[in-house]
Amino acid sequence: MTELARSIEIVHEPKHDSLYPKHFCGWAEVETVGGKLERGEVMDPSGTPANPAMPEALQKKFSQLVAPMIGGNRAAEVRGAFAHLGEVKARKVVETVAA
């Protein structure tokens, strides 16, 4: 993993400066084993003001990341507790998460 991290180079893209903050764009370029450069660019990635993440996508991501550690049923309980933050007391959420 550290080998991969060492191979990453962060580069400033001046043409994106004028697009910010309306667009929170970025790009990634990967060099294949054969030496070919592949580039992908995104103007408004998921989670930005112009492309807010869908609640379903966030819930799915949460489940995929947390369920392997605490189990699917427990992950659903925790996800459910956070889904009702505006409707229940914070102590109930904390108790659910800490259980």
C-alpha positions as CSV (number, residue, x, y, z in Angstrom):
1,M,0.0,0.0,0.0
2,T,2.8,2.5,0.8
3,E,4.3,1.7,-2.6
4,L,1.1,2.8,-4.2
5,A,1.0,6.0,-2.1
6,R,4.5,6.8,-3.1
7,S,3.6,6.6,-6.7
8,I,0.9,9.2,-6.5
9,E,1.7,12.7,-7.7
10,I,-0.6,15.6,-6.9
11,V,-0.6,18.2,-9.7
12,H,-2.3,21.6,-9.8
13,E,-4.6,22.1,-12.8
14,P,-4.8,25.9,-13.4
15,K,-7.7,25.6,-15.9
16,H,-9.9,24.3,-13.0
17,D,-9.3,27.4,-10.8
18,S,-11.8,29.6,-12.7
19,L,-14.4,26.9,-12.5
20,Y,-14.3,26.7,-8.7
21,P,-16.5,27.1,-6.6
22,K,-19.3,26.5,-9.1
23,H,-17.6,23.2,-10.0
24,F,-15.4,21.1,-7.7
25,C,-13.7,19.3,-10.6
26,G,-10.7,17.1,-10.7
27,W,-8.9,14.5,-12.8
28,A,-6.8,11.5,-12.5
29,E,-4.3,10.0,-14.9
30,V,-3.0,6.5,-14.7
31,E,-0.1,5.0,-16.6
32,T,-0.7,1.4,-17.6
33,V,1.9,-1.3,-17.4
34,G,2.4,-0.9,-21.2
35,G,3.1,2.9,-20.8
36,K,-0.3,4.2,-22.1
37,L,-1.7,7.2,-20.2
38,E,-5.4,7.0,-19.4
39,R,-7.1,10.1,-18.1
40,G,-10.5,10.7,-16.5
41,E,-12.0,14.1,-15.6
42,V,-15.1,14.9,-13.5
43,M,-16.7,18.3,-13.3
44,D,-19.1,17.6,-10.4
45,P,-18.3,14.5,-8.4
46,S,-20.9,12.9,-6.2
47,G,-21.2,14.8,-2.9
48,T,-20.6,18.3,-4.3
49,P,-23.2,21.0,-4.2
50,A,-23.9,20.5,-8.0
51,N,-24.2,16.7,-7.6
52,P,-25.3,15.9,-4.0
53,A,-25.0,12.3,-3.0
54,M,-28.2,10.4,-3.0
55,P,-29.3,9.1,0.4
56,E,-29.5,5.6,-1.0
57,A,-26.0,5.8,-2.3
58,L,-24.7,7.0,1.1
59,Q,-26.6,4.2,2.9
60,K,-25.2,1.6,0.6
61,K,-21.7,2.9,1.0
62,F,-22.1,2.9,4.8
63,S,-23.3,-0.7,4.8
64,Q,-20.5,-1.9,2.5
65,L,-17.9,-0.3,4.8
66,V,-19.4,-1.1,8.2
67,A,-21.2,-4.5,7.8
68,P,-18.0,-6.5,7.4
69,M,-16.8,-5.2,10.8
70,I,-20.0,-5.3,12.9
71,G,-22.4,-7.5,10.8
72,G,-25.3,-6.6,8.6
73,N,-28.0,-6.4,11.3
74,R,-25.9,-4.2,13.6
75,A,-24.9,-2.0,10.6
76,A,-28.6,-1.6,9.8
77,E,-29.4,-0.6,13.4
78,V,-26.7,2.0,13.4
79,R,-27.7,3.3,10.0
80,G,-31.3,3.5,11.2
81,A,-30.3,5.5,14.3
82,F,-28.6,8.1,12.2
83,A,-31.5,8.3,9.7
84,H,-33.7,9.7,12.5
85,L,-31.3,12.3,14.0
86,G,-33.9,15.0,13.7
87,E,-36.6,12.9,15.3
88,V,-35.0,11.3,18.3
89,K,-32.8,12.5,21.2
90,A,-29.1,12.4,20.6
91,R,-28.7,10.1,23.6
92,K,-30.7,7.4,21.8
93,V,-28.5,7.6,18.8
94,V,-25.3,7.4,20.9
95,E,-26.7,4.4,22.9
96,T,-27.5,2.6,19.7
97,V,-24.1,3.2,18.2
98,A,-22.3,2.4,21.4
99,A,-24.2,-0.8,22.1
